[in-house]
Amino acid sequence: MQTTPIEDMVSTANSSARGLVCFDMDSTLVDGETLDILAERKGVSDEVKKITDQAMNGKMDFDDAVKKRIGLLEGMKVSEVFDIAGNIPFMPGAKDTIRRLKENGFVTGMITGGFSIVAERISRELGLDFFVANELQVEDGALTGGFQLHVNGNKEKLMMEEARRFRAGKVFAVGDGMNDLGMLLAADVGIAFCPKPALEEKAEFCVKEKDLTKVLDFIREHGDGAF
């Protein structure tokens, strides 16, 4: 399975965007951790959840965590992965949040350490302008345990590349884990959404209610008259 690092839902903007809002995927745009859900189907949920918790709280290197978790999924049928991808629920308020941002002239996108097999569906259904995701390697209809990284400790760099590409005004970032910290710090306004404790300690702005529309309050307040 091969895709380009950036799958564009629309062509590059020809005029300046009012602003860019970049989201994480797992536990931000969708209500759950994709790898944990896949692991539960595969029967290795306890092992994967332990690694996920360590990574999201900054206790394990992201690259090492991905390698260990994906390795545990070796042999899983791609048909099962597609089935799971099609049923992961959106975070409450996600669709309304994206709709309202787009109506008010913002570019919306997603940069995730998750995988394109899920990210493509999320981006398409929400109508995002771009996404960047990693790729699972497949052979004979099953996961090999290998992967290709496009997002690996570089979320802030990828986000700022998109901001320049769309000639965005202010840049906003929304995420829940320590792997989102760089992105939140690089943005004009970084918003921690229902964050893990380690991120909450470092975040300037925080939403603790499981309703993604609450991030609009910060965007409205700091967005130079946004909606």
Secondary structure as UniProt FT lines:
FT   STRAND          6..8
FT   STRAND          17..23
FT   TURN            27..29
FT   HELIX           34..42
FT   HELIX           45..56
FT   TURN            57..58
FT   HELIX           62..71
FT   TURN            72..75
FT   HELIX           78..85
FT   TURN            86..87
FT   TURN            92..93
FT   HELIX           94..103
FT   TURN            104..105
FT   STRAND          106..115
FT   HELIX           116..126
FT   STRAND          130..139
FT   TURN            140..141
FT   STRAND          142..148
FT   HELIX           155..165
FT   TURN            166..167
FT   STRAND          168..175
FT   HELIX           178..180
FT   HELIX           181..186
FT   STRAND          189..193
FT   HELIX           197..202
FT   STRAND          205..207
FT   HELIX           212..214
FT   HELIX           215..222
FT   TURN            223..224
//
